[in-house]
Amino acid sequence: MGKIFLLMGKSTSGKDTIYKELIVNEKLGLEKVVPYTTRPMRDGEKDGVQYFFKDENEYLKLREDGRIIEERTYHTKYGEWRYFTVDDGQINLQNGNYLVIGTLESYCYIRDYFGKENVEPVLIDVDAKVRLERAMHRENKQEHPKYDEMCRRFLADEEDFSEEKIVAAGITKRFTNNDNLETCISEITEYITQKIG
């Protein structure tokens, strides 16, 4: 039986960069699971790569059909943005191990859906000052920066990943990504290797 490794952390914690390194590591052999969202595509994103981009009606149809495993809705300055995982055949634990990016809340839903023994949390921890600097740097590179949304997301993450919620989810291990990305990736790789056995 395979495992789902759920990579999570606050915005600009380095999840996307770490994910890209882990997913191409042939020794780990992790399968990709593409999540869904109703938010607009950012510059450089492609449908079916970072996310499957759906409109509200498509989201409602998936929900009506009972195919949504977990979902989060963010009330942004630009409307409601939904992020969700769909039971669309991408995950088959008989066939291998998977790497998923999510939130603390999505970890809990996926853990409950697939079973605690099949889902391993990988929590990335970064100091608030470092995260804020990274967020500004990323937003500055956008053609149409949304600083108000950046601030909203930063503050929302502080609540979504509060210490109380991390403890309640039963997560005890963290991987720090303040200033040494290579070390962080190495530690996560070793952890996943041990869990795969």
C-alpha positions in Angstrom: 0.0 0.0 0.0 1.3 3.4 -1.0 1.4 6.7 0.9 0.4 10.2 0.3 3.0 12.8 1.5 1.2 16.1 2.1 3.5 19.1 1.8 2.2 22.1 3.6 3.2 25.4 5.0 2.3 29.0 5.1 2.4 31.1 1.8 6.0 31.7 0.6 7.3 28.9 2.8 8.9 27.4 -0.3 6.4 24.6 -0.9 6.3 25.0 -4.7 10.1 24.9 -5.0 10.5 22.0 -2.6 7.7 20.2 -4.4 9.4 20.6 -7.8 12.6 19.1 -6.4 10.9 16.1 -4.7 8.6 15.2 -7.7 11.6 14.8 -10.1 13.6 12.7 -7.6 13.6 9.3 -9.4 14.8 7.5 -6.2 11.6 8.7 -4.4 9.4 7.9 -7.3 6.5 10.0 -6.1 3.5 10.5 -8.3 2.0 14.0 -8.9 -1.5 14.9 -7.9 -2.8 18.1 -9.6 -5.2 20.1 -7.3 -8.1 22.2 -8.5 -8.9 25.9 -8.0 -11.4 28.6 -9.1 -8.9 31.4 -8.7 -7.5 33.1 -11.8 -4.3 31.8 -13.3 -1.1 33.7 -12.3 1.4 34.8 -14.9 3.3 31.7 -16.1 0.8 29.1 -14.9 -0.8 26.5 -17.2 -4.0 24.6 -16.8 -3.4 21.0 -15.6 0.2 21.8 -14.4 0.0 23.8 -11.2 -3.8 23.4 -10.9 -6.8 22.4 -12.9 -8.5 25.8 -13.2 -12.3 25.6 -13.0 -15.1 28.2 -12.9 -17.7 28.3 -10.2 -20.2 26.2 -12.2 -17.7 23.4 -12.8 -16.8 23.4 -9.1 -20.5 23.1 -8.1 -20.9 20.2 -10.5 -18.0 18.3 -9.0 -19.4 19.0 -5.6 -22.9 17.9 -6.5 -21.4 14.6 -7.9 -19.7 13.9 -4.6 -16.2 13.9 -6.1 -14.6 16.6 -3.9 -12.3 15.0 -1.2 -11.4 18.3 0.5 -11.9 22.0 -0.2 -11.0 25.5 1.2 -12.6 28.8 0.3 -10.8 32.0 0.6 -12.7 35.3 0.7 -10.3 37.5 -1.2 -10.5 41.1 -2.3 -11.3 39.7 -5.8 -14.1 37.3 -4.8 -14.2 33.8 -3.5 -11.3 31.6 -4.5 -11.7 27.8 -4.0 -9.0 25.2 -3.7 -10.0 21.6 -3.8 -8.9 18.0 -4.3 -11.0 15.8 -6.5 -11.5 12.0 -6.5 -10.7 11.9 -10.2 -8.6 8.7 -10.4 -5.2 10.5 -9.9 -4.7 8.7 -6.5 -4.5 4.9 -6.4 -2.6 3.7 -3.3 -2.3 0.2 -4.8 0.0 1.7 -7.5 2.5 3.9 -5.6 3.3 6.9 -3.4 2.0 10.4 -4.0 3.1 14.0 -3.3 0.4 16.6 -2.7 0.6 20.3 -1.8 -2.0 21.4 0.7 -2.9 23.2 3.9 -3.2 22.0 7.4 -7.0 21.8 6.9 -6.6 19.8 3.7 -4.2 17.4 5.4 -6.9 16.6 8.0 -9.5 15.9 5.3 -7.2 13.8 3.1 -5.9 11.9 6.2 -9.5 11.1 7.2 -10.5 10.2 3.6 -7.6 7.9 2.9 -6.7 6.8 6.5 -4.1 8.1 8.9 -1.7 5.3 8.2 -1.6 6.3 4.5 -1.1 10.0 4.8 2.2 11.6 6.0 2.3 15.3 6.9 5.4 17.3 5.7 5.2 20.7 7.4 7.5 23.5 6.2 8.3 26.1 8.8 9.6 29.6 8.0 10.0 32.7 10.2 7.4 35.4 9.6 9.9 38.1 8.5 11.4 35.8 5.9 8.0 34.9 4.6 7.0 38.5 4.2 10.2 39.4 2.4 9.6 36.5 0.0 6.0 37.5 -0.6 7.0 41.1 -1.5 9.6 39.8 -3.9 7.2 37.4 -5.6 4.4 40.0 -5.9 6.8 42.6 -7.3 7.5 40.3 -10.2 3.8 40.1 -11.2 2.6 42.2 -14.1 -0.3 43.4 -11.9 0.8 43.1 -8.2 -2.0 42.5 -5.7 -0.4 43.7 -2.5 -3.7 43.8 -0.6 -4.3 40.1 -1.4 -0.7 39.3 -0.4 -1.3 40.9 3.0 -4.7 39.1 3.5 -3.1 35.8 2.7 -0.2 36.4 5.0 -2.5 37.1 7.9 -4.9 34.3 7.1 -2.0 31.8 7.1 -1.0 32.9 10.6 -4.5 31.8 11.8 -4.7 28.7 9.6 -1.4 27.4 10.8 -1.7 28.4 14.4 0.2 26.3 17.0 -3.1 25.1 18.4 -4.3 23.8 15.0 -0.9 22.1 14.3 -1.0 20.3 17.7 -4.7 19.4 17.2 -3.8 17.8 13.8 -1.2 15.6 15.6 1.7 17.0 13.7 5.0 16.9 15.6 7.7 17.1 12.9 8.7 20.2 11.0 11.2 21.1 8.4 12.7 24.6 8.5 13.3 26.6 5.3 14.5 30.0 6.5 17.9 30.3 4.7 19.1 26.8 3.5 16.7 25.3 1.0 19.1 22.5 0.1 19.3 21.3 3.7 15.5 21.4 4.0 15.0 19.4 0.8 17.7 16.9 1.9 16.0 16.4 5.3 12.5 15.9 3.7 14.0 13.5 1.2 15.5 11.4 4.0 12.2 11.5 5.9 10.2 10.3 2.9 12.7 7.6 2.1 12.4 6.2 5.6 8.6 6.3 5.5 8.4 4.5 2.1 10.7 1.8 3.6 
